[in-house]
């Protein structure tokens, strides 16, 4: 399918995010109708949810607008949806079945380079201050007095409920508020899971990508676990060598740093491994909201919510300084994680939790993401065009989604380029910085360029500085 996943045909950032995968082989209209009906029936789309306009959803799916309009019309006739002038198309207010439970970056360095193209951060200058402040005022005004107490270590119920709805419709996650635990970012969540895995006994090996984030491996090591690197190829992480590991940590939607989604066969294989061995899959969905010119890859957790832990944060979508993240856990894992977290929710500010809940429920989060995708896609396109003109020997990969790109360099040139960049006041990271110490195979010379990091006014200068140091 063709088309953009960031913008409507008119170029506007409209509508909400909706993860829908029409079934193959049954015709577009019927496949879309069946997928929408199942999302309503299964509870992923709650009663009253306003659906994207037919124009917006058609642009997102890369299909004809009439196909979407006809599918909406079929479901209105069946009573699943309602359509009213001025109110749009919404999920009908009717009882729905509850979802069936399934069967049993590296840290930013200190200093202030003239230009910073390290990955791991969004454009902090674009944080939606006015919308966030508006949400904060509404959230604080509506908050009950007991919200300011110690509360539930799982996090505020308002946020867990809002996240359950958002993750279900936008990422295809089977999310129950009672299975969600709020944490202060991915690192905190991984630390809690590491403590639980160690306390459970059994295998202390955690399989990880051979190219990934060393701070995450360090967290697991400090928890008393061993990290075992997995090979990598053009289809993503090679999961056939999981063996007797107790868990595996993956970035399946957009592998960091290489940027390739995990092949569907390997997604199925890793879930089969978890079911067969009792292992856990830790899914880091670090930038799942940012996709540009490919179909969105739904969360791996949707394949088996009892074997996959889904972890997400606001670090890329809003700002890492919020220190807000979440885990969607298998039912049996919730008590252990809550016990590891402690009797008081000391690490996650209540007011920020309530504000994020309001931000999600009001649609402000969707609007912010739509606008951000337009901006980051434009930067990505500028990066590709500039390299094609000024550094044609450099191959760019991993660009269908996310906030970074991998620039393949001639053999033996990575370190010299990084040093040259430093002399020019440009902060860059070589791919070798993300290589596991026990990884096999020959190293690949490349740069991992974070094109989301600079502010808008500094992007052109950063891009020019990058092109000057490339071979």
Secondary structure, DSSP 8 states (H G I E B T S, - for coil): --S-SS--TTS---S--------TTS-HHHHHHHHHHHHHHTTSS-TT-B---HHHHHHHHTS-HHHHHHHHHHHHHHTSEEEETTTEEEE-SS---------------SS--SEE--SS---GGG--HHHHHHHHHHHHHH--GGGGSS--TT--HHHHHHHHHHHHHHH-----GGGEEEESSHHHHHHHHHHHHHHH-S--EEEEESBS-HHHHHHHHHTT-EEEEE-EETTEE-GGG-TT-SEEEE-TTS-TTT-----HHHHHHHHHHHHHH--EEEEE-TTTT-B-SS-----GGGG-TTTEEEEEESIIIIIGGG--EEEE--HHHHHHHHHHH-SS-TTS-HHHHHHHHHHHHTTHHHHHHHHHHHHHHHHHHHHHHHHHHH-TT-EEES-SBSSEEEEE--TT-HHHHHHHHHHTTEE-EEGGGGB-TT--S----EEEEETTSS-HHHHHHHHHHHHHH--
